Amino acid sequence: MSDVRATHQFARISATKVRPFADLIRGRTADQGLLALAYEPNRGARMIEAVLRSAIANAEDRGVRNPGRLVISEARVDGGPMFKRVQARARGMANLIRRRTSHIHVAVSAPELG
């Protein structure tokens, strides 16, 4: 079986805030990944948890018998486009505010037997 994927594109959170949670679950089974994310009190953990649940549901839809034993083969967070705003500063200057977005990708695959 090939990898089953799920993505959340244009997530309204910076990629640097979500990447540690992608590193946390990469290589674990689906059940272990969900359990690890459940105890993290961060918004980024909730977002990657939702994408992981979606990938597991996609695998179930394709006929995987035991979705809890799936291995998280890919968990990566890429930077998305930025909303750029200008903030007025003293003496006629301006600062650029970058509202960052990210693309969250999770792929699960069946473990190899033997």
N, C-alpha and C positions, 0 to 999 in steps of 0.2 A: 504494500500500500504506500502511496506517495504521501507527502505532507498535506495536511489539511490546514488551511490558513484562515485568519480573521484579521481585519485591520480597523483601526479607528483613525480616519484621516481628519486633519484640521482640528485636532483636539486643542482646546483653548488653555494649554498649559505648556510651559517651557520644557524642552526635551531634557535639559539637565536635571529637572526635578523628577522625571520619570525613569531615567536610565538606571539608577541604582536598583530599582525594583525589577527591571528587566534582567539585570545581572543576578539578582537574588533567585529568580525562578528558572533561569536557563539551565537545561540539563536534568531537571527534576521531573518526577511524574506529575500528572495533572492534579492528582489529589494533594500531593505535597506542596505544589505551587499555590493552590487555593488556600491551603492551611497556612502557609507562610505569609501570604498577603492579607489574610483575615485579621492578623494581629498587628498590622502596621496602621497607625492612625493618620495616614496621609491621603490627600486627595489623589495624588498620582497613583498610589496603590489601588484605590477604588477604580480608577480608569483602566489600569492594566488588568485588574481582576475581571472587569466586565469584558474586555477583549478575549481573555483566556476562556471565560465561560462561553463566549460566542464560538471560539474555535472548537471547544469540546462539543457544543451543540451541532456544529457543522459536521464533525466527525460522526456523531450519532446519526445524523441525517443520511450520511453515506454508508451506514450499516456497520459501524464498529460495535462489537459486542460489549466490551468492558471499557467504557470511556475513562474510568479513573486510572487505568494502567497506562494510558498514553504518555509518551515522553515529550516534553517541551523541547523541540529540536531547534526552534528559532524564537528569540524574543529580542526585538531591537526597536529602538526609538530614533527616528530621523527628525531633523528639524523641518518645519513647514514654512509657509510664507509668513511674513510679519505685517502686522498692521502698524503703519508708521504715523505718529502724531507729533505735533510740535508744541512744546511748552515754552511760554514766554518767560524770559529771565530779565535781570536788571540791565540797564544801559542799552536796551534795544536788541539784546542778544536772544538766542533761542536754543533750546536743547531738543534733541530728537528722542522721542520715546518710542521704543520698539515693543509692541505687544506680540510676544512670540507664540507660535503654534507648533504642533508636532504631529507626526504620523507614527502611530503605535502599531507594530506588526507582531503577531504571535502565530507560530506554526507548531502543530503537534503531529507526531507520527507514532505508529504502532511499534512497540519494542521488537527487536529481532530475536527470534527464538534460537536457543542453543548458544 
